[in-house]
């Protein structure tokens, strides 16, 4: 078993004390569980495809499009006229 020295800033030390107080875990066990949780998150992120990110944006039907791509020129003209009405 390896021994590591870890430097914690005041905020992180406070978080560690709070975790210890809430769980009653020793420092080493709290840190081990934190590392395991981080590893799971890293593995989950590595499995994500670009489409998964796109899907999570939930843009709905058509996303931000104001018109179908076949009518884009007409839609841009209409949007500009609407914006610059006098």
Secondary structure, 3 states (H helix, E strand, C coil): CCCCCCCCCHHHHHHHHHHHHHHCCCHHHHHHHHHHHHHHHHHHHHCCCHHHHHHHHCCCCCCCCCCCHHHHHHHHHHHHHHHCCC
